[in-house]
């Protein structure tokens, strides 16, 4: 019932896809815009290979609340508590990557490239650096001026597939997009608090989730003993890789995530549930057998996600500083 209630709440704030963006939107107004963003992302990636995972999560959390309008980047003010302070957003990171890219853009074409486009482009470049495709991304987004922590209602790792699908459909994404975009967990990590119940008290049984591969269960219990979870301070909760199935570097976007979930090696409950519904398990198996299909579909789903609820034309603004609305101090 809790999951259903959250899905119903999402309906009230569900942005929709608006197809009014253009590939190479800045070809005349700021010809080097995409190159500049790419160079900044590459610089940060060389220092920290987990940056693409952070950018993907930041982009997702932005687009799922009010649409892809960079509202997640805004800081709180004296009279407003912003999205980034909401509980699901406390562990978001890579804000510095966006700040750096925006600062470089302002040097060559001030007030031209939106923060929303910077974030979407940076996420795309992160995908490419992780082994995905450098897909042609439509741009032309403008920045929103509203960011409220109370608006942040996101799909939970504890959602059923049905509840997660409903939440995705509320922003015009479907079950294929859900299954595909969860593949981003192959390059990410999570805090132990998100998996602790599966390890020690699955569905209030006092036992581990019986679907977990025994060897992985033992490993996760070593990494996440029950006493380490600090619900009052999630930023100090230990982190674990979401892709426990891979023997390749942990920050490569490939199909090992799907191979893992089909063999009981998914860390999150929602991810593991993909193996137990007909459509999602078949799609996971297809991705495993044809990795190029996964990369192609991931690009399509990312473009679709990045088109959710965008502001264009005379809507919104082009922020000078991604952390605050123009005119605010």
CORSULKA-V615843 format. One record per residue. PHI is phi in radians with two decimals (* if undefined). Layout:
phi
PHI
PHI
//
This chain:
phi
*
-1.08
-1.11
-1.12
-1.08
-1.16
-1.10
-1.13
-1.14
-1.05
-1.01
-1.23
-2.13
-1.38
-1.30
-2.09
-1.29
-2.10
-1.61
-2.56
-1.78
-2.37
-1.19
1.04
-0.98
-1.69
-1.02
-1.79
-1.38
-2.78
-1.00
-1.67
-0.96
-1.20
-1.16
-1.10
-1.07
-1.05
-1.11
-1.16
-1.10
-1.05
-1.04
-1.22
-1.09
-1.15
-1.51
-2.66
-1.18
-1.52
-0.98
-0.99
-1.08
-1.13
-1.17
-1.07
-1.16
-1.09
-1.12
-1.07
-1.15
-1.22
-1.20
-1.36
-2.14
1.20
1.53
-1.42
-2.16
1.13
-1.15
-1.21
-1.46
-1.26
-1.40
-1.19
-2.18
-1.05
-1.97
-2.68
-1.73
-1.45
-0.97
-1.14
-1.62
-1.18
-0.89
-1.16
-1.82
-1.13
-1.78
-1.15
-2.55
1.19
-1.03
-1.15
-1.11
-1.14
-1.02
-1.13
-1.12
-1.11
-1.08
-1.16
-1.15
-1.13
-1.23
-1.93
-2.69
-1.13
1.01
-1.93
-1.70
-1.29
-1.15
-1.09
-1.25
-1.02
-1.15
-1.12
-1.18
-1.11
-1.11
-1.06
-1.17
-1.13
-1.02
-1.11
-1.18
-1.56
1.96
-1.49
-1.67
-1.52
-1.15
-1.25
-1.80
-1.10
-2.23
2.08
-1.20
-2.10
-1.62
-1.44
-1.97
-2.04
-2.58
-2.22
-1.02
-1.19
-1.47
-1.40
-2.36
-2.06
-1.01
-1.73
-1.06
-1.66
-1.06
-1.29
-1.02
-1.11
-1.17
-1.15
-1.07
-1.08
-1.11
-1.18
-1.13
-1.13
-1.98
1.20
-1.85
-2.02
-1.14
-1.13
-1.09
-1.03
-1.08
-1.25
-1.20
-1.12
-1.07
-1.10
-1.13
-1.16
-2.03
-2.01
-2.44
-2.42
-1.53
-0.99
-1.00
-1.38
-2.19
-1.03
-1.12
-1.14
-1.46
-2.23
-2.63
-1.14
0.88
1.05
-1.59
1.37
-2.14
-1.37
-1.07
-1.16
-1.45
-1.30
-0.97
-0.99
-1.13
-1.18
-1.02
-1.10
-1.12
-1.15
-1.17
-1.19
-1.35
-2.27
-1.10
-1.01
-1.36
-1.48
-1.33
-2.07
-1.06
-1.41
-2.60
-1.12
-1.17
-1.75
-1.27
-0.96
-1.87
-2.32
-1.25
-1.30
-1.83
-1.61
-1.65
-1.55
-1.82
-1.49
-0.93
-1.25
-2.00
-1.81
-1.42
-2.51
-1.62
-1.08
-1.01
-1.27
-1.05
-1.14
-1.16
-1.26
-2.10
1.28
-2.02
-1.47
-1.39
-1.49
-1.04
-1.06
-1.08
-1.13
-1.11
-1.03
-1.39
-2.09
-2.16
-1.02
-1.13
-1.23
-1.20
-1.16
-1.15
-1.05
-1.15
-1.15
-1.10
-1.09
-1.36
-2.47
-0.97
-1.12
-1.07
-1.09
-1.06
-1.12
-1.20
-1.08
-1.07
-1.06
-1.22
-1.17
-1.10
-1.13
-1.05
-1.22
-1.75
-1.26
0.97
-1.25
-1.70
-2.46
1.08
-1.61
-1.37
1.04
-2.68
-1.90
-1.18
-1.36
-2.20
-1.16
-1.59
-2.62
-1.21
-0.94
1.57
-1.63
-1.77
//
